[in-house]
């Protein structure tokens, strides 16, 4: 079968590899869609400390079960069967550490990940390991949800995790930095789930801003390459600032601007991680102190966030279908990385096997 294998930074190869064998405590799936994100591009160029090469990468996964190990349904009290349509979590908590026992699975200290420690979804077939099944990380795709939409449930789950921490209330003014797929999802969750007020979308790429604004219709788009973002937000809010600011981009300056533009009792999500070579910012601690700001990190998601993402997609509360603007066959997977890197689409999905189900 074909699979995209990571060997080293700048050394990622689409090659023929043996089809994986399903163990007694594993499930084998035929991958229908594996969507791409900025993390995949980072892996291509820089690798990752948790990635053990050679490794099949890809972590936004949806497909069909083709084999169920003999011990799976007994060990996990499940009834998985060949032909079931499934979505796979990306971040895999251990289920046993202090954090997991407290219900904080998104910050499990022993977390492993699909496409890092386990072979991922840029392949025709893949194995769902017992660690995923142990924490109920294999999810049924609702009948009215496509494989492409289901593969987008993983980044969607990360955005749900971040917004759960922010306490968005009816009518809150929300600023989202980053006009990529995550930024678009953040806008739709803030509106569809939390009933927020005005939403302002910020980016430095005019064409990307327009593309995303045409899809999610923010109340205002702000090109940070042309205007002072903090000044503009203060103007739009009558000098009060934003109730919620989400930095869905890996840029130091956006985190500093988020603090500067936050209203009293404002909530800030540092959603996008910074480059490990430049992870610090300048923070005016008095602004945090006197405005009583709440600054939250946001690290991935837990299995239950994936289930909620599929539910929101299925009910139409938070649609994602129109955000998936490019479908790429596995044979052209490296083109998908270039499209993501250049911001030429909102969401790009790779299709190792064309879906036969009509959804």
N, C-alpha and C positions, 0 to 999 in steps of 0.2 A: 504494500500500500504506500501511498504518498504521505509524507509528514514533513513539517518544517522543523528542522533541528538546529538548536543553538549549540555552537562549539566555543565561541569566544566573541568578545566585542568585534563587530563588523564581520563576523564569520557565522552567518546563519544560512543554512542550506535546505532547499526543498529536495528531498531525496527519497528513494525507495527503501523502506524498512520492513521487516517482518510484521505481519499483522499480530497484535498482542493477544496473548492467551488469557482467558478468564480463570482466576483462581476460585476456590470454593467459597471465599468470603468477599467476592468482588462482583461487580456488574460490568458488562461490556456494552458499549453503545456505539452506534453508527452516528457520527457527528453530522448534523444537518447545517448548523450555523455556529460559527465561533467569531464573535465580533471583536473589533480591535479598539485599542485606546492608546493614550499617550504613554502609558507604562510599557506597552509593547515596543514603542519606538525607543524609549530609554534603554530597554533590554538590548535591542539591536545594536545600539551605539556604545553602551556602557556596561552591559551585563547587569548582574545583581548579586549581592552577597549571599542570598539564599538559593541561588540557582546553581544546580550541580550539573555541569555538562558531561557528555552530550545529553540534551534534553529537548523533547518536543514541547514547544511553548504554546501559549494561548489559554486564556482563563475565563472567557465569557461564552459559556458552552451550552448548547441545546442539541438534542438528538433523539434517537430511538433506541430502546433496549433491544439488543440482539441475543444476549445470553445472560442468565442469572445464575451465579454460583450456587452450589447445592446447599450451602449453609446460610445463605443471606436471609431468606425470609424467616428462618427459625431464630437466628441470632438477633434480628432486629425487629421481630414481630411485624413484618411487612408482607405485602403480597405483590411484589414486583413480578412482571411477566414480560416475555418477549413481545415487542410491539408497543409497549408503553412509551409515550412521549414525555421526555424528561428534561429538566434544567438542572445544572450542577453548580453548587456554590464554588467560589474561587478560594476564599480564605477559610481554612479548615482548623477550627479550634480543637483542642485536645479533649475538652469535656470534663477534665479532672482537676485542673489547677485551681488556685484560690479564685482567680478572676472568673473562670467558667462556673465554679460553684456559686459565685455571687450573681451570676447571670450576665456577666460582662464579657461575653464571648468574642466581641469585636477586638478586645485587647488581651486575648489569651496569650500568656507568656510563652507557650509552646506551639504557637500557630505555625502551620505549614500551609502550602498553597498549591493549587493546580497550576501546572506549567512551570513550577519551580522545583519542589521536591518530587512531584509526580508528573508524568507526561501529560501534556495538555491537549487542547482541542484543535490545533491547526493540523489535523490529520483526518484520514477517512474513518478510522476507528480509534477508540481509546478505552482505557479501563477506569472505572470509578472505584477508587480504593476503599478498603474497609474503613479507613479513618473518616471518610466522608459519610458513609452509611451509618457509622456509629453515632454521629451527631445529627442525624436526620437531615443531611445536606443534599439529598437527591429529591427533587420536587416534581410532581406531576404538572405538566403544562395543561392549563384549561383548554377545553375543546375549541374555544373561539380565539385563541392566541396562537399566532404563527411562531415557527421556530426562530425567525429573526427577532421578533419581539421578545421571545423568551430569553434569547441570548443577551438581550439588553437589560434583563432583570438584575444582572450582577452589578453593573455600575449604578443602576437605579437604587439597588439596596444600599449602596454606600451613601448615596444622597439622603435616603430615608434615615439612616443612622445619624448623619450629621444634623439633620433638621429635628430629630427627636430631642437632641441636646439643647436646642435653641429656644424652645417654648414660644414658637411663633403664634401670635394671637390675631384675632379678627382685626383687620384694618392696619396691621403693622406695615410700615414702609420697609421694603426689602431692596438691597443692592446686591447684585451678583456680578462679581468680576470673572470674566472668562466666557466667551461666546461659543464654546465648544459643546459637545453633547451633554456633558455633565452640567454645565451652566444652564442649558435648556431644560434638563430634567429638574434642576433645582427650582426653576421658575414655575414649572408645572406642578411640582409637589407643593410649593408654598401657596399656590393658588388653589389647586384641586383638593388638597388635604387640609390645609391650615387656614384657608380663606383670608389670605393676607390682603393688604391694600395695594398701593402703587408699587410697581417693580421696575427698577432701573438696571439695565444691562450694560456692562462696561467691558471694552476691549480696545486693543490698539490696532486691530486689523479691520479696516473699513468693510472689505468684502465679506469677511467672516461675520461681522456684526450684522450686515444686511441679510445674509443668508439665514442666520439664526433668528433675527428679528421677524423675518417673513414667516417663520414657523411658529414662534411662541408669543409674538406680539407684546413685548414689554411696553410699559407706559412711556418709557423714554430710553433711547440708546445714547450712550456717551462714548465718544471716541477719545480715549485717554491720550492719544498721540496729538490731539488738537486742542484740548481744553484742560484746565485744572480740574481734576475729577472731584476733589474735596469741595472746592468752591462751587462747582456745578450742583453737587448734591445738596449743599447748604442752601443754595438758591431755590432748588426744587422743593425743599422741605420748609421753607420760610425761616431758615436759620437754625432749625431744631436738630437736624441730622437724621440719619437712618436708624430705625429700630433694630434692624437685622442686616448684617453684612456678611456675605459668603465669598471667600476668596478661592474660586475654583480654577486657580492658575498657579503655576510654580514661579511666581515673581515676588521677590522680597518687597518691592515698593508697594504692591497691592496690600500687603499686611499692614504696613505703616499707614497707608491711606485709609484703611478700614478703621483703625483706631482713631484717626483724626476726624473722620466723618460720622462716627457713631453718636447717636443721641444719648441723653441721660438714661441709664439703665439699659443701654444697648447691648445686643448680643452679637458676638462675632465668631464665625467659624473659620479657622485656618484649615480649609478643606484640602487645598493643594499643598503637597509637601515641597520644600525648597531643595535645591541642589545640595548634595552632601558636601560639596566643595565651598558652598557659600550659604550656610543655613541660619545666619543671624540677621536680626533687624534692629533698628533703633526704635525704642519704645519710650514715649513720654509717660513715665509712670504716674505723674500727677494727673494726666488726663484720665487714665484708667481709674485712679483713686477718686477723684472728685466727681467724675460722671458716673461712677459705680458701674463700670463696664464689666461684661462677662465674656471672657475669651476662651473658646473651646477648641481643642484639637478634634480631629475626626479621622479615625483610622479604620478604613475598610468597612466591614459589615459582619453581622452574625447570621446564622442560618435563618432565623425568623424574619430578618429583614428581606431576604430573598423571597420568602413565601408571601409577605405583604406586597412586594413589588409585583409579583405575578397576579395577585388579587386586584391591585389597583389598575393594572393593564387590562385584565379581563372585564372589569366592570366599566371601563371607560373613564374612570375617575382621573387617571393620569395616562393619557395615550402616548405611545412612543413610536408607532408605526411610521409616521411621517418624518420622524427624526432620522430614520435609517435611509440615507439618501444614496448610498452606493452598495451594490451587491457584487462581490468579486469571487470568481472561482478559485479554488485552492491553487491551481496552477499559476495564478497571477498574484499570489499572496503578498509578495514583496512590493507589488504596486500599491497594495492597500496601505502598507506602512508609509510609503511616500505620500499618498493622499492624505493620511492622518497628519503627517509631519508638516505638510504644506497648507493644512487647513482648507482643503478643497471640497470637503463634505462635512456634514454634521456628524453622522455616525456611519461607519463603514463596517460591513459584515462580510465574512468570508464563508463560502458555501462549499465544504468538501464533498457533499452529496446533495444533489438537487432534491428538494422536498417533494414527496409524492402525495402527501396529504393536502387536501384543499381546505384552507382555513382563511 
